[in-house]
Amino acid sequence: MKRFKRNIFLFSACALMFTSCLDLEPEAQLAETNLWQSAEQYKLFASQFYGWTRDFKTLEGGPHCDSRSDLRTGATLDIYSNGTYSVPSSDDNYTNNYNRLRQVNLLLSNSENYPIPNDIKTYVGEAKFFRAYLHFDLVQLYGDVIIVKEPMTVTSPELQKARDSRSDVIDFIIKDLQEAIEVLPTYNEITADDKGRVSKEAAQAFLSRVALYEGTWQKFRNEGQVNNERSSVLLDIAVKAADEVIKSNTFSLFKPGGELEKTAYKYLFILEDEKSNPAGLKKDANKEYIFSRRHDEVLSSIGYNITQGRLGNAVYITRKLANMYLTSDGLPVNEKEWDYSTMNSEFKNRDNRMANTLMVSGEYYWSNGPGRLNWTGDEEDKKNASFSPFYPSDKGGSGYFTQKFCTERTVATGKEAYDFPVIRYAEVLLNYAEAVFERDGNISNDDLKKSLNLVRKRVNPDMPDLTNEFVEKNHLDMRTEIRRERTVELFDEGFRMDDLKRWYTAEKEMKMDLVGVKYTGTEFERKWPTMSNKTNDEGCVVLESGRIWEDKHYLYPLPTDQLQLNPNLKQNPGWE
């Protein structure tokens, strides 16, 4: 791992020779050296690609972050979440993706002349994976975009062409991923020095994500038979790609049992090679992360106050998320009958992921300073807790607070070093279940058993399986339950907003008021007598009302500087 990290840092100086932007530098400044003479040089060049993935910082303010959705908010209202944003003059999400595509295409273009292709096939596979990754990001944000297959120069026709259709872009992405799958090593074939690089299974998993996304995007737009046929093809690709990862028997959910039987979900996200959990497990115990952004306290720490900025702090969780967690008997909460009388009563007899993710009133919580003393939870350990115990504050907020991605060990702020899950096995299992259901209109109990129920029961060993009989008996809706599992499992990992868009449900979900805890007639009212937020008819704290969602918001607008550089791009509908 350390050698791979050093390669990335060594590359940074080399990369300065190859900077680019959409308004490209003169070709003379891009004259190539003898960089492409050995396989090691291709590997070094490809190492820069790994700095482009999502990371912890993209959880705060990035285009895929949950703060732009209906599940969390903050002291400052998010203009993307409430629909009040406008066409930007420039957009780094657009330009950065195209800058990076030039770097990827430089490698691919030069690889065509390499005398021994087999020696560099892995790095060609990595480049195709990242070319797909970058194009997919563009499609998710803007819809139709320009496909870039070659390293552009100032005379490249792509600089003045119209956008390619999203269907053509998706087909190009799928082709790149399929070709990457053919040449990338399996996860187990990657040497210890290269752990963290893209594997065959990572490309298969990402293919399942892409095909599920576009398959459902097409399915729920109701544009006729052609659309339905295309969605079925894409969903079939998603099913088969996810199934290949499952059948590889390479990955498993982090489920160590013992001390962590019902808290594995919590500790999965803060695993470090320093002691970071009561069982003393290290990163090598995690077989769930298929592809991750790797961190190290010395070489590559997370780099900002992720723990202190989240734990009992500025992240306001909405009641919508809290109510999505099932009861311990596997049924949805009946809001009219559930016990909300005290600050912690609604956590009782619930899906254990709720208490693994949110902070429970009366419990003890440690942060990066002070952290745990002996990891036993005894009186000595509790004395060192940052919240000893925790009680929700009335100084702003929703009454729900997150602990996800918050360490319990003493470490300097910003020096936390857990890895970020770019792709994890739980997502693949959920991709499989959803893609089967949406492709076939139903899903067998066997398919649920090998996928969704593994995720559902990771920290809920006594919860009933989701089966067709369970759904029918309890008058549930299978699609709703599949989406529920995905939402609570992948909360705050950058999926919710994209899911609402592909399901075509944002127009309903995003218009709803963002509300917090039930206040009227509960302990919150007694403990927070001066609470300034208004309450709704159900007595819940209202964080934001009057939210807007229009059809145009399903895609981001193109920035005006790019429209000026290339008038053939045309603006997305509704943003003209």
Sequence and secondary structure as in RCSB ss.txt:
>XXXX:A:sequence
MKRFKRNIFLFSACALMFTSCLDLEPEAQLAETNLWQSAEQYKLFASQFYGWTRDFKTLEGGPHCDSRSDLRTGA
TLDIYSNGTYSVPSSDDNYTNNYNRLRQVNLLLSNSENYPIPNDIKTYVGEAKFFRAYLHFDLVQLYGDVIIVKE
PMTVTSPELQKARDSRSDVIDFIIKDLQEAIEVLPTYNEITADDKGRVSKEAAQAFLSRVALYEGTWQKFRNEGQ
VNNERSSVLLDIAVKAADEVIKSNTFSLFKPGGELEKTAYKYLFILEDEKSNPAGLKKDANKEYIFSRRHDEVLS
SIGYNITQGRLGNAVYITRKLANMYLTSDGLPVNEKEWDYSTMNSEFKNRDNRMANTLMVSGEYYWSNGPGRLNW
TGDEEDKKNASFSPFYPSDKGGSGYFTQKFCTERTVATGKEAYDFPVIRYAEVLLNYAEAVFERDGNISNDDLKK
SLNLVRKRVNPDMPDLTNEFVEKNHLDMRTEIRRERTVELFDEGFRMDDLKRWYTAEKEMKMDLVGVKYTGTEFE
RKWPTMSNKTNDEGCVVLESGRIWEDKHYLYPLPTDQLQLNPNLKQNPGWE
>XXXX:A:secstr
 HHHHHHHHHHHHHHGGG   SS   GGGG   SGGGSHHHHHHHHGGGGGGS  GGGGTTSTT GGGTTSEE S
S  TTTTT     S  HHHHHHHHHHHHHHHHHHHHTT S GGGGHHHHHHHHHHHHHHHHHHHHHHSSB    S
   TT GGGGS  B HHHHHHHHHHHHHHHHHHS  GGGS GGGTTS  HHHHHHHHHHHHHHHHHHHHTT   H
HHHHHHHHHHHHHHHHHHHHHHTT        GGGTTTHHHHHTT  SS  STT   GGG   EEEEE  BTTTB
   S TTTTTTTTS EE HHHHHHS BTTS    TTTS  SSSSGGGTTB HHHHHHB  TT  B  SSS  SSS
S SHHHHHT SBSS    SSSS S BB TT   S   TT     EEEEEHHHHHHHHHHHHHHHHS   HHHHHT
THHHHHTSS TTS    HHHHHHTT  HHHHHHHHHHHHTTTSS HHHHHHHHT HHHHTTS EEEEE TTSHHH
HH TT  S B TTSEEEEE S    GGGGS    HHHHHH GGG   TT  
